[in-house]
Amino acid sequence: MAAEFPPGTGGAALGERRLYGRDGMRSPVVWDVLREVVAARVAQTGREALDIVDAGGGTGGFAVPFAALGHRVTVVDPSPDALAAAQRRAAEVHVRLTAVQGDADGLDGLVGESAADLVLCHSVLEYVDAPAASMAAIARVLRPGATVSVLAANAVAAVLHRALAGRYTEARELLLGIGPGGVAQREAPGTDVPRRFTLAGLTALIESPGLRTGDAHGIRVFAGLLPAGAADADAAAADALRALEDAAAVYPALRDIAARLHVLGHR
Ligand SMILES: C[S@@+](CC[C@H](N)C(=O)[O-])C[C@H]1O[C@@H](n2cnc3c(N)ncnc32)[C@H](O)[C@@H]1O
């Protein structure tokens, strides 16, 4: 099927929501960046269908739209429930998806070395046992010239959000919990509290297996500070907020405090 890419460029809102899911709809800057990455790789390789691996791809919010564009997409995730949901989402829009159960740190053993043109690692480094081991496995899966797209929670934003909510002691503890490497560790493995990263920390992590970092964007600079659904009821306000977010995503001082950080790594 033909898919709108990225979301927000037309088509029925309901259809987009079904294809992209809530998270996909909330990350238009990420889709804009990925559209350029894919176009560049298609031009570089001369192949229209790329091999894309979604490490910790969950329910397929990113994987399914790529599959709908005709790419060969493999979702790797330890959760059988998430993989089943991703397959259901793919079936709903009549696209094929390969689902493999496993952890990001074993990615090369699951999909093969030098097997991917693009690896997505979105909202996963927060939860893995050892982010450096996962990033090393991702690097081994990338082909020369291929790209990893990393999206992760920003440790600085968490401090800001707590402070703006009047939770000053928590904010200070979060701030002091950011280690010298720019990583705020999970409070207790196995809980829902995620690990968080500064931009410097995420950059160092991506570079640790020898990848070269590329563009970095701040995702949800203002939206993360507004009450949930603040601009949802007013279409004009939602459009204005999206335009503001687009501009802020690349403005260093604002990018660095965004709720989430999106960084590309190239092999
Ligand atoms: C917040 S969800 C993100 C899902 C998807 N990447 C997205 O952006 O919508 C986190 C996902 O990471 C997966 N996960 C947890 N530990 C993992 C690990 N060690 N390796 C790979 N994925 C893992 C979870 O099962 C879950 O699907």
The ligand as an SDF file (V2000), in Angstrom:
LIG
                    3D

 27 29  0  0  0  0  0  0  0  0999 V2000
    9.3120    2.2830   25.2010 C   0  0  0  0  0  0  0  0  0  0  0  0
    9.2920    0.8740   24.2180 S   0  0  0  0  0  0  0  0  0  0  0  0
    9.8190    1.5200   22.6560 C   0  0  0  0  0  0  0  0  0  0  0  0
    9.2570    0.7660   21.5050 C   0  0  0  0  0  0  0  0  0  0  0  0
    9.6210    1.3160   20.1100 C   0  0  0  0  0  0  0  0  0  0  0  0
   11.0420    1.3340   19.9000 N   0  0  0  0  0  0  0  0  0  0  0  0
    9.0370    2.6830   19.8850 C   0  0  0  0  0  0  0  0  0  0  0  0
    9.8040    3.6490   19.7500 O   0  0  0  0  0  0  0  0  0  0  0  0
    7.8230    2.7950   19.8210 O   0  0  0  0  0  0  0  0  0  0  0  0
   10.7220   -0.0030   24.7730 C   0  0  0  0  0  0  0  0  0  0  0  0
   10.8980   -1.3420   24.0910 C   0  0  0  0  0  0  0  0  0  0  0  0
   12.1940   -1.8460   24.4110 O   0  0  0  0  0  0  0  0  0  0  0  0
   12.0720   -3.2420   24.5610 C   0  0  0  0  0  0  0  0  0  0  0  0
   13.2420   -3.7180   25.2960 N   0  0  0  0  0  0  0  0  0  0  0  0
   13.4270   -3.8030   26.6350 C   0  0  0  0  0  0  0  0  0  0  0  0
   14.6290   -4.3220   26.9070 N   0  0  0  0  0  0  0  0  0  0  0  0
   15.2180   -4.5720   25.7120 C   0  0  0  0  0  0  0  0  0  0  0  0
   16.4630   -5.1430   25.3260 C   0  0  0  0  0  0  0  0  0  0  0  0
   17.3520   -5.5550   26.2260 N   0  0  0  0  0  0  0  0  0  0  0  0
   16.7350   -5.2490   24.0040 N   0  0  0  0  0  0  0  0  0  0  0  0
   15.8280   -4.8370   23.0850 C   0  0  0  0  0  0  0  0  0  0  0  0
   14.6320   -4.3010   23.3940 N   0  0  0  0  0  0  0  0  0  0  0  0
   14.3320   -4.1880   24.6910 C   0  0  0  0  0  0  0  0  0  0  0  0
   10.7410   -3.4210   25.2530 C   0  0  0  0  0  0  0  0  0  0  0  0
   10.2390   -4.7280   25.1420 O   0  0  0  0  0  0  0  0  0  0  0  0
    9.8950   -2.3850   24.5290 C   0  0  0  0  0  0  0  0  0  0  0  0
    9.2490   -2.9450   23.4020 O   0  0  0  0  0  0  0  0  0  0  0  0
  1  2  1  0
  2  3  1  0
  2 10  1  0
  3  4  1  0
  4  5  1  0
  5  6  1  0
  5  7  1  0
  7  8  2  0
  7  9  1  0
 10 11  1  0
 11 12  1  0
 11 26  1  0
 12 13  1  0
 13 14  1  0
 13 24  1  0
 14 15  1  0
 14 23  1  0
 15 16  2  0
 16 17  1  0
 17 18  1  0
 17 23  2  0
 18 19  1  0
 18 20  2  0
 20 21  1  0
 21 22  2  0
 22 23  1  0
 24 25  1  0
 24 26  1  0
 26 27  1  0
M  CHG  2   2   1   9  -1
M  END
$$$$
